Amino acid sequence: MAQSEPARTGPTPDGTVRRFAFRFDRPFRLPLALLGVRPDTARVEVGPDEVTVRFGPWRLRTPRANVTGAELGGPYRWWRAIGPHLSLADGGATFGSSVTAGLCLRFATPVPALVPGPWPAHPAVTVTVTDPQALRAALVGAPG
């Protein structure tokens, strides 16, 4: 079952890594599992210096300072939100497991995510975590 609160891990308060689980809508669990995307393989981690997104076999890693914005979004159409996607409109990546809500992270320097190697690099990524507002607060320091 998806977590409603982010779990905190890390050895000290200074080095705390906050983990945010993805929300999984029931109709999409099996198709995503066939891609290797399950609740135990999908998460966003926000550390003091780095943000990491894991979505099954896909990874995105960037310095925390590279995140320049975080915008709440949703609800989404399933064919635009479920699974790993490339936006033809802006070149952003989507890692989606729910149509309910998500968070779009914008980057100062685009980062790779959908294919191995440095290209293509994406100016943003949308993630459908269980608590997009808490993730936004963790990244931009807004009240949660």
C-alpha positions in Angstrom: 0.0 0.0 0.0 1.3 3.5 -0.8 2.5 5.7 2.0 0.5 8.9 2.8 3.4 10.4 4.7 7.0 10.6 3.4 9.4 8.3 5.4 12.5 9.9 6.7 15.8 8.1 6.5 19.3 9.1 7.2 21.9 9.1 10.0 21.6 12.7 11.2 19.1 15.6 10.9 21.6 17.4 8.7 21.9 14.5 6.3 18.3 13.4 6.3 17.0 12.0 3.1 13.2 12.3 2.7 11.6 9.6 0.6 8.3 10.1 -1.2 6.4 7.1 -2.5 4.6 7.0 -5.8 0.8 6.8 -5.7 -0.4 3.7 -7.7 -3.9 3.7 -9.1 -5.3 0.1 -9.0 -6.1 -0.2 -12.8 -2.4 0.6 -13.7 -0.6 -1.6 -11.1 -0.3 -4.7 -13.4 0.8 -2.9 -16.6 3.4 -0.9 -14.6 4.6 -4.1 -12.8 5.2 -5.6 -16.2 7.6 -2.7 -16.8 9.3 -3.3 -13.5 7.6 -0.3 -11.8 6.1 -1.3 -8.4 5.7 0.5 -5.1 9.1 -0.9 -3.9 10.9 0.3 -7.1 9.4 3.7 -7.4 10.2 6.7 -5.2 11.6 10.3 -5.1 14.4 10.9 -2.6 15.3 14.4 -1.5 18.7 14.7 0.2 20.7 17.7 1.3 22.6 17.8 -2.0 20.7 15.6 -4.4 17.3 14.7 -5.8 16.9 11.1 -7.1 13.9 9.7 -8.9 13.6 6.0 -9.3 10.8 4.6 -11.4 11.4 0.9 -11.9 14.4 0.7 -14.2 14.4 4.4 -14.9 16.5 6.8 -12.9 16.9 10.6 -12.7 19.6 12.1 -10.5 20.4 15.8 -10.2 21.9 18.2 -7.7 19.2 19.7 -5.5 20.4 23.2 -6.6 19.5 22.3 -10.2 15.8 22.2 -9.2 14.4 25.7 -10.0 10.7 25.1 -9.6 8.1 22.7 -8.5 4.5 23.0 -9.8 1.5 21.0 -8.7 -0.6 19.4 -11.4 -3.4 17.0 -12.1 -5.7 15.4 -12.6 -4.2 13.9 -15.7 -5.5 11.9 -18.7 -4.2 8.4 -18.3 -2.6 8.1 -21.7 -0.5 11.2 -20.9 0.4 10.3 -17.3 0.8 6.6 -16.9 4.3 5.1 -17.3 7.5 6.7 -18.5 6.7 9.4 -21.1 8.4 12.1 -23.1 6.5 15.3 -23.6 6.6 16.4 -27.2 5.5 19.9 -26.1 8.5 20.8 -23.9 10.8 17.7 -23.9 10.0 17.0 -20.2 9.8 13.5 -18.8 6.9 12.0 -16.9 7.1 9.1 -14.5 3.4 8.4 -13.7 1.6 5.8 -11.8 -1.6 7.8 -11.0 -3.9 10.2 -12.7 -4.9 12.0 -9.5 -2.1 14.5 -9.0 1.6 15.1 -9.4 4.4 17.5 -9.2 6.5 18.9 -12.1 10.1 19.6 -11.2 11.9 22.2 -13.4 15.6 22.1 -13.9 18.2 24.9 -14.6 20.3 22.4 -16.5 18.3 19.6 -18.3 19.0 16.1 -17.1 18.8 12.6 -18.7 16.1 10.2 -17.5 14.3 8.1 -20.1 17.2 6.4 -21.9 20.7 5.5 -20.8 23.4 8.1 -21.6 23.5 11.9 -21.6 20.9 12.4 -24.3 18.1 13.4 -24.4 18.2 15.6 -21.4 14.9 16.9 -20.0 14.2 20.4 -18.7 11.5 19.0 -16.3 10.1 15.8 -14.8 6.6 15.1 -13.6 6.2 12.6 -10.8 2.9 11.2 -9.4 3.9 10.8 -5.7 1.4 10.2 -2.9 1.9 13.7 -1.4 2.9 16.2 -4.1 2.5 19.1 -1.7 4.9 17.6 0.8 7.4 16.9 -2.0 7.1 20.5 -3.2 7.6 21.8 0.4 10.7 19.6 0.8 12.2 21.0 -2.4 11.3 24.7 -2.3 11.0 25.2 1.5 7.3 26.1 1.3 5.1 25.2 4.3 3.8 21.7 4.0 
